[in-house]
Amino acid sequence: MPFSSLPLLRKTALVTGVSRRKGIGFAVAHHFAELGANVFIQHYSPHDDEQPWGSDDLGEVLVGITSAQIADAVFGDVSLDLAVPDSASLLMEAACGLTGGVDILACNHARSGSDGSIFDMTPELLDGHWQVNTRSTLLLTRAFAEQFSGHRDTAPRRPGERPEHAVPVDEFATGRVIWMTSGQLHGAMQGEVTYAASKAARAGVTPTWPANSWRGASFSPPSTPDPSIRDIWIRKRRIARLRRFKNSCGTLRSDVSGFPPTPRV
């Protein structure tokens, strides 16, 4: 079968943390749109208002995504604070209302800032990051997985108990889940103990939750990438090109201090 130029045609993607045109969430949602997907995004600009980079024009963010969609694709969005306990179920309900279901879940959202060293840790600080970065991600994934399993509030599984699958599962008929982590495994994140802990929890549980998916549901291997790794790779490639050009002509300064800093997820 030849590869389609629109591999996500008639698929619906939910992307969280899409509030800035320079953000990773916007790039993901925009690319899904280019690939033919229906797109639903979650944003929460009050969080950006408190950050050094500030908030963006949300209207321009939405136009940037919808302009990349094909003619028949649909779009939806909601402003929602994912620290609220029932926000995950509300978000999934709203996203499913766009086309009747969600095929791709990309959890890009994150609480950043208001952090510190180990000596700054308080229950409130730790809980704040956990609620947004980890708890809401797990609850969103549960709500997403329930579409495929039919699972509802039955007795929880015991540790070590495997789910049962009556028939083979077609991986192309199941959902795709992407969680974003950060660079905590690649070196110290100064002044970001709570942020690193909450992101590490995402990465750490990635192999576990699909193996504990519910009866009748199965998922392709999930992905929890560190977006900063690709950004670093791109920068190194640019630096290498500059150096090659300098060596070839002998006139270009190899000064790369002007590269912009890596944007925070």
N, C-alpha and C positions, 0 to 999 in steps of 0.2 A: 504493500500500500504506500503510495507516495506521501511524503511529509506535507501536511497542509500548512499554508502560510498563516492560517488562523487556527492554531491547535486548541484554543480555548473557546471556540465558537459554541454558543448555547450553554457554556459553563458560567457559574456565578461565583465570584470571589469576594470574600469579606477580608478587608485589610484594616487593621487597627493602627492608631497613631499616625494619621495622615492630616497634618495641619500646617505644614510648611513646604513650599516648593523646593527648598534645598534639603529636605529631609529624606530619609531612606524610605519611609512609608509612601511618600508621594511617588518616588521612583518605581517602587514595586507596583502600586496601583496603576500608574501610567503604563507600565510595560504590560500588565495584564490586559489593560484596555486595548493596547496595540495588537495583542494576540487574539482579540475578538471576544473577550469576556464581558459579561455583565458585571458591574463593579459596585459594591457597597462599602463605604468607608466610615470609620469612627474617628472623630476628632475631639479635642478638648483644649481649646485655645487658652483658657485661664492658666493652664500649666505653663505654656510658652511665655505668657506675660511675665512670669516670675524668673525666667531664664535670661542669661546674658544676651542671647541672640534675639529675644523678643518674639512676638507672634507675627504671623504673616496675614495678608489679605485673604481671608477664607474664600471669598468669592472667586478670586483668581486661582486659588488651589482647585476649586471644583471645576472651573472652566478648563484648566490645564488637563484634567483627567477626561472630562467628557469630550473635549475636542480630539482626543486620541481614539475614541471609540468608533466602531463601525456604525453604519446607519441604523441597524436593527437592535443594537445593544441598548440596555437600560442602565440607569445609574441611580443610586440612592445614598444618603448620608445621614448621620445623626451626631449631635454633640452629646457626649456622655462621659461622666466621671467614673472610671472603672474601679475607683476605690469603694464605691457604693456596693454593699453586699449583693443586691439582686441585679446589678448592672449587666452581668454576663448573659443572663437569661433574657433580659430586655433587649440587649443588642442582637442576640441570635434570632429572637422573634422578629425584630425589625428587619434584619437582613433576609430572613426567609420570606418575608412578606414581599420582597422585590420580585422574585420569580417563582416562589414556592419551595425553595431549598437552596442550600449553599454547598458547593462542590469543593471549594478551596478556602482554607482558613489560614491567614498570614498574620500572626501576632507580632506586630512590630512596636506596639505601645510600650512606654516605660516612664516611670517617674524618675526624674533626675534632680540633683541639687538637694539642698537641706541635708547634707551628709557630713562626714567627718572621719576622724580616726577612731580607733577602738575606744579611746577615752571619752569620745563624744556620744557613744551609743546609749540610747534610752529605749525602753519598750515602745514608746510612741514613734520614735524614728524608725526602728526596725519594722514595726507593724505597718507603717505608712508605705514603705517600699514593698514589703511582702504583699500587701493587699492589691496594689496595682500591677506590679511586675510578675508576681508568681501566682497568687490566688486567683486573680481574674483570668489568667491564661489557662489554668487548669479547669476552671469552671466553664470558660468559653469552649474548651476542647470537649468537655463532657457534653455540653449542649449540642455541639457540632456532631459528635459521635452518635448521639441518640437518634439522629435522623436515619442512620444506617442500621441501627441495632433493634429499634423498637423497645429499648430498655427504659423502664420507668420504676423508680423507687421500690425495687425489690430488695431482698436481703443482700447485704454486701458480701463480697467474696472474702474468704479467709486468706491469710498470707500463704503463698505457695500454691493456691488453688488455681488451676488453669481454666480458661474459658472453653466452652464446648462449641464446635462448629459442625453442624449436621451435614453440610455439603461443602465442596471446594468453593473458595471465594475468588471471584474475578477481580483482580486488583484494579482494573480499569473502571469497575463499577463502584468503587469506594472513594472516599474523600482523600484529599491531600492536606496535610497539616505542616505549616512552617512556623517555627518559633525563632525569634531573634535573640541571640545571646550577645555577649560583649567580649572584651579582651582580658577578662580576669584570669584565664588559664595561661596567658602568654607573658605575664609580668604583673608587677604591682600596679594597682590603680590608686594613686595617692589621693587621700581625702575622700574615698568613695567606698567605704567598707560596706554600708548597707546596700548600695547599688550593686556592687560586685557580688554580694551574698545572694541577693534576689535573682540576679542573672545566672549565677552559677547553679541555682536550684533548677532553673529551666533546663540548662544543658545536662545537669546530672540525672534528671528524671526522664529524659528523652527515650532511652531504651526500654524503660519500665512500663510507661502507660499503654503503649500499643499491645504489649503482652498481657495486659490486664483489661483489654477491651471486652465488651460485654457479649454475651451469647448472641450469635448470629451476625456479629460485626467483626470485620478485620480491616486493617489499614496497611497501606504500603509503608515501608520504613520512613518515619518522619525525619524532618530536617531541622536542625537548630544551628544555623550558620552564624558566624561572627562577621557582620558586614564590614568591620574595620579591616579585616584581613585582605579583602579585595581592594579596598581603598589603598592600603599599604603597597600591595602588589602593583597597582596602577602607578603610584608615585615612583616606585623603584624603576619601573619600566620607563617612565618619563625621564628620570635622572640618567638612566643608562643611555637613552637617546641623545640627551644633551651632551653627555661625555663623548659619545661616538662622534657627534657633530663637531665638538671642540677638537678632537684628535684629527679630524679630517681637514679642518680649515685653519685651526690654530688661532682663531680670533675670538671665540665665544667664551665668555666667563662661565665657569661651572658653578654658579651661585644659585642654589635652589631654595634659598631662605624665603623666597617670595611665595612658595606654595601655601595655599590657605590651610588652616588647621582642619583636622578631621572632624566633621560634624558629629555631635552627640546624638545617639539613637534616642 
